[in-house]
C-alpha cells in the first residue's frame, strides 16, 4: 500500500475549506493537500470533499511548504471524510482560500463511459486540465491513484 495511516481514527471532525492536511506515501516524508470544498455534489453523493493534493513534501508535517494549484501531484479528487476519519489524512493547519489558489472550474472524466467529462456542476463538458475522475475516492482508490502518479513520475 502506498498511502500510510499517520493519524488516529476519529469519529467526528469538522473540516473547512482552507484546511491544510498532511499524508504519507513513503513513511519518510509528508505530502500536503487542501480542502477546497466541503459541499461538493458528485451524482447522488452530497456534501463530498473536493481536495487538492500537491507535489510538495517535508520531513515534518507541521512544516508546510508553499502549496500551489499549479503543482498538483494528481488532479483534484472528490472524497468523503473517511480518509480523515481513518487517519490517512490529518489536518495540520488552516489558511483561508483565495481565488488565486483554486481553479475556477474543475474537470472530471467519467470512469464508466469513455470520452465523457463533467464540470463541478455535473454538466457534460469538453476535457480540460487538470482533469480528475468523476468518482468518490476511498482509501483504496486514492492509494491506487497515488501509486500510479509516483510510477509515472519515476519513468
N, C-alpha and C positions, 0 to 999 in steps of 0.2 A: 504494500500500500504506500502511495506517495504522500498522502495527507496524514499528518500525525495529530493526535489529541494533545493539546497543550493547556487546556483548562479543565476545571471541574464541571461535572454535569450540573445544570441549573434548571429549576422548574419554571421560574418566572424571570423575565428580563424585559427591560424597556429600551428598545432600540430606537434611535432617532436618525434622520438624515444628517449626515456630517460625522457620524461616529466613525472613528478610525479603528480598524481591527488588525490583529496580527494572526498569522497562521504559519505553520511549519511544514515544509515539504521534504526536508532533508535531515531533520533532527539536529542541525547545527545552527543554521541561520533562520531568521524570522522574515517573512514577507508580509506585505501590508495591503490593506484594502479599505474601501469606504462604503458606508451605507449611503446610497444615493436616494432611495425612496423606500418607505415602509408601507405604502399603499398601492403597489403595482398590481394590476389585474392581468392575469395570464389565463385566457379562456375562462374556465369555471372557477379558477382559484383566485380569491380576492385577498387583499392585504398581504401580498407577497413582498419580498425584499428585492430591490434592484441593487446589485453590488458591482463595484469595480474592484478588480484585483490587479495590483500594479507590479511592474517588473523592478521593484525596489526592495532591498533587503538590508538587514542589520543583524549583528550578533546579540542585540539586546531588544526585546520587544517594547521597551519604554523609550528607545532612541529611534524615533520615526524619521526616516529620510524624507526628502521632498517628494511629494506624490503628484504626478501629472497625468491627466487624461490621455496625453499623447504618448505615454509609456506604460500601457497596459500589458500584463503578461498574457492575458486571454481577453477576448471580447466580453462586454458586460454580461452578467448572468442574472437569472431570476431564481430565487431560492426561498425556502421557508426559514423560520428562525431555528429550525432543528440543528443546523450547522453550529449555531452559537450554543444552544441548549446542551448539545452533546460534547462541547468542549473543543471542537475543531477550529473555531474562530473565537477570539477573545477581544473584547473592546479594550483599547489601551488609551484612547484619547477621544476628544470631540472638538471639532472645528466646524463652525457653520459653513455650509457650502456656498460658493459664489457661482454666478452664471458661467464664469470662465473655467470652472472646474468640472462642469457637467456638459455632456453633449446635448445639443438642443433637441435632437431626435435619436432614437435608438432603432437598430435593425436586428431582426431575429429571423433565422431561417427555420422553416418548418422541418422537423425531424422525421415526419412521416410522408410528406409529399415533396418530391424532388422539385427544385426550382420555385418554390413558393416562399415568400418572405413577408413579414409583418412589421409594422412600426409599434410604437408604445401603446397606441390606442387599439391595436389589433387589426388595423386596416391593412389590406394587401398593398405592398409597395415593391418597387424595383430594388434590388440589393444595393446597399451602400455600406461603407466601412465605418467603424468596426461592426461586424455582424455576428452576434451570438446565436444561441439556439432558443427556439420557441419551446422551451421545456423547463420544468421545475427541477432544479438541481438538488439532488440529495448528496450525502457524503460520498457515496459510491460514484455518482455521476461527476461530482467535482473532482474526485480523485482521478478518474479516467481522463477528464479534460486537462487537468494539470500535468498528468503523466505524459500526455500527447504533446503538450506545449513544451515540456522540458526536452522530450525526444527530438522535436522539430528544431529546437534551439541548438542542440548539440550536433546536428547533422551538418 
